[in-house]
């Protein structure tokens, strides 16, 4: 987050939403996997999405794309 060029307070505030959203997504993913009894896509899909997100973050210098 510090590499995005914001001051310290803004950087700390910008770190909160990704962790909150990540926690909610993990809980929904676990709940849905338990409800459906299907595990493969619930295990395989999150790392694929994470890799794609890291590639986007590394390949651009735009604030919105790197933050998302």
C-alpha positions as CSV (number, residue, x, y, z in Angstrom):
1,X,0.0,0.0,0.0
2,X,2.8,2.4,0.7
3,X,3.9,2.1,-2.9
4,X,0.7,3.7,-4.0
5,X,2.0,7.1,-3.1
6,X,-0.3,8.1,-0.2
7,X,0.5,9.5,3.2
8,X,0.7,7.3,6.3
9,X,-2.8,7.8,7.6
10,X,-4.4,7.3,4.2
11,X,-2.3,4.2,3.7
12,X,-3.5,2.8,7.0
13,X,-7.1,3.5,6.1
14,X,-6.7,2.0,2.6
15,X,-5.5,-1.3,4.1
16,X,-8.8,-1.9,6.0
17,X,-11.3,-2.5,3.1
18,X,-9.3,-5.3,1.4
19,X,-9.0,-7.2,4.7
20,X,-12.7,-6.8,5.5
21,X,-13.8,-7.8,2.0
22,X,-11.3,-10.7,2.1
23,X,-12.7,-12.0,5.4
24,X,-16.3,-11.8,4.1
25,X,-15.3,-13.6,0.8
26,X,-13.5,-16.4,2.7
27,X,-16.5,-16.9,5.0
28,X,-18.9,-17.0,2.0
29,X,-16.7,-19.4,0.1
30,X,-16.4,-21.8,3.1
31,X,-20.2,-21.6,3.7
32,X,-21.0,-22.3,0.1
33,X,-18.5,-25.2,-0.1
34,X,-20.1,-26.7,3.0
35,X,-23.6,-26.2,1.7
36,X,-23.0,-27.7,-1.7
37,X,-20.5,-30.4,-0.5
38,X,-18.4,-29.5,-3.5
39,X,-14.8,-28.7,-2.7
40,X,-12.7,-28.6,-5.9
41,X,-13.7,-25.2,-7.3
42,X,-13.8,-23.7,-3.8
43,X,-10.1,-24.7,-3.4
44,X,-8.9,-24.2,-7.0
45,X,-10.6,-20.9,-7.9
46,X,-9.3,-18.5,-5.2
47,X,-5.6,-19.0,-6.0
48,X,-6.3,-18.5,-9.7
49,X,-8.1,-15.2,-8.9
50,X,-5.2,-14.2,-6.6
51,X,-2.6,-14.9,-9.3
52,X,-4.6,-12.8,-11.9
53,X,-4.9,-10.0,-9.3
54,X,-1.2,-10.0,-8.6
55,X,-0.4,-9.9,-12.3
56,X,-2.7,-6.9,-12.8
57,X,-1.1,-5.1,-9.8
58,X,2.4,-5.7,-11.0
59,X,1.7,-4.7,-14.6
60,X,0.2,-1.3,-14.0
61,X,1.0,1.9,-12.2
62,X,-2.6,3.1,-12.0
63,X,-3.9,3.6,-8.5
64,X,-7.4,2.1,-9.1
65,X,-6.1,-1.0,-10.8
66,X,-3.5,-1.7,-8.2
67,X,-5.9,-1.1,-5.3
68,X,-8.6,-3.3,-6.7
